[in-house]
């Protein structure tokens, strides 16, 4: 099974930005499709963004216009650019692809 590794989380002030990255532990992994989800304490995991093989993207209403999912040219890394962050965006963010998930990266939005 493919292992995914997320990075880029951290502490940011409201209104700030972060860029999350997701890569496979194997250098041969190609992200034809991928998703970013998040889970806040005491809440269910929420699908945040997805990208499909033809490049089409979709977003949860709560992040639309603020978050952008993308792939690098080699399709070996998936990104989640997060702008205008709000305290309610605080969660552990998970990358998913081909039935596999990473261990997550913590994003905390706080002043």
C-alpha positions as CSV (number, residue, x, y, z in Angstrom):
1,X,0.0,0.0,0.0
2,X,1.2,3.5,-0.8
3,X,2.3,5.7,2.1
4,X,1.7,9.4,1.9
5,X,3.5,12.0,3.8
6,X,2.1,15.5,4.5
7,X,4.1,18.5,5.5
8,X,3.8,22.3,5.8
9,X,1.5,22.6,8.7
10,X,2.1,24.9,11.6
11,X,0.8,27.9,13.6
12,X,-0.4,30.9,11.7
13,X,-2.3,34.0,12.7
14,X,-5.8,34.6,11.3
15,X,-5.6,36.0,7.8
16,X,-2.3,34.3,7.2
17,X,-1.4,31.6,4.6
18,X,0.1,28.1,4.6
19,X,1.0,25.7,1.9
20,X,0.6,22.0,2.6
21,X,2.5,19.4,0.5
22,X,1.8,15.7,0.1
23,X,4.2,13.2,-1.5
24,X,4.5,9.4,-1.6
25,X,7.1,7.6,0.4
26,X,7.9,5.9,-2.9
27,X,9.4,8.1,-5.6
28,X,7.3,6.3,-8.2
29,X,4.0,7.5,-6.9
30,X,1.9,9.5,-9.4
31,X,-1.0,11.5,-8.1
32,X,-3.7,11.1,-10.8
33,X,-6.3,12.1,-8.3
34,X,-6.0,13.3,-4.7
35,X,-7.9,14.8,-1.9
36,X,-7.3,16.9,1.2
37,X,-9.4,16.4,4.2
38,X,-9.3,17.8,7.7
39,X,-10.5,16.8,11.2
40,X,-10.9,19.2,14.0
41,X,-11.0,18.0,17.7
42,X,-14.4,16.4,18.4
43,X,-15.6,16.7,14.8
44,X,-15.9,14.3,11.9
45,X,-13.4,14.3,9.1
46,X,-14.4,16.8,6.4
47,X,-13.4,16.6,2.7
48,X,-11.8,20.0,1.9
49,X,-10.6,19.7,-1.7
50,X,-10.1,17.2,-4.5
51,X,-8.4,17.0,-7.8
52,X,-9.2,14.5,-10.6
53,X,-7.0,13.2,-13.5
54,X,-8.1,15.9,-15.9
55,X,-7.2,18.6,-13.4
56,X,-10.7,19.6,-12.4
57,X,-10.9,20.6,-8.8
58,X,-13.7,20.9,-6.2
59,X,-13.9,22.4,-2.8
60,X,-16.0,22.5,0.4
61,X,-18.1,25.6,0.6
62,X,-16.3,26.5,3.8
63,X,-12.9,26.9,2.0
64,X,-14.0,27.9,-1.6
65,X,-12.2,31.0,-2.8
66,X,-9.5,30.6,-0.1
67,X,-7.9,27.2,-0.7
68,X,-6.4,25.8,-3.9
69,X,-5.4,22.2,-4.6
70,X,-2.8,21.6,-7.2
71,X,-0.2,19.1,-8.5
72,X,3.3,19.7,-9.6
73,X,4.2,19.1,-13.3
74,X,5.4,15.6,-12.5
75,X,2.2,14.8,-10.6
76,X,4.5,13.6,-7.8
77,X,3.4,16.1,-5.2
78,X,0.0,17.5,-4.3
79,X,-0.3,20.9,-2.7
80,X,-3.0,22.7,-0.7
81,X,-2.5,26.5,-0.7
82,X,-4.5,28.0,2.1
83,X,-5.1,31.7,2.2
84,X,-7.1,34.0,4.5
85,X,-7.0,31.4,7.2
86,X,-9.6,31.5,10.0
87,X,-9.5,30.0,13.5
88,X,-12.1,27.5,12.3
89,X,-9.6,26.1,9.8
90,X,-7.7,24.7,12.7
91,X,-7.5,20.9,12.3
92,X,-5.3,18.0,11.3
93,X,-5.1,18.0,7.5
94,X,-4.8,14.7,5.6
95,X,-3.8,13.9,2.1
96,X,-5.5,10.9,0.3
97,X,-4.9,9.1,-2.9
98,X,-5.4,5.6,-4.4
99,X,-7.0,4.5,-1.1
100,X,-4.2,5.6,1.1
101,X,-3.9,8.3,3.7
102,X,-1.1,10.1,5.3
103,X,-0.7,10.6,9.1
104,X,-1.7,14.2,8.8
105,X,-0.2,17.6,9.5
106,X,-1.5,20.0,12.2
107,X,-2.7,23.4,11.2
108,X,-3.4,25.9,14.0
109,X,-4.9,29.3,13.3
110,X,-4.7,31.5,16.3
111,X,-3.6,35.0,17.4
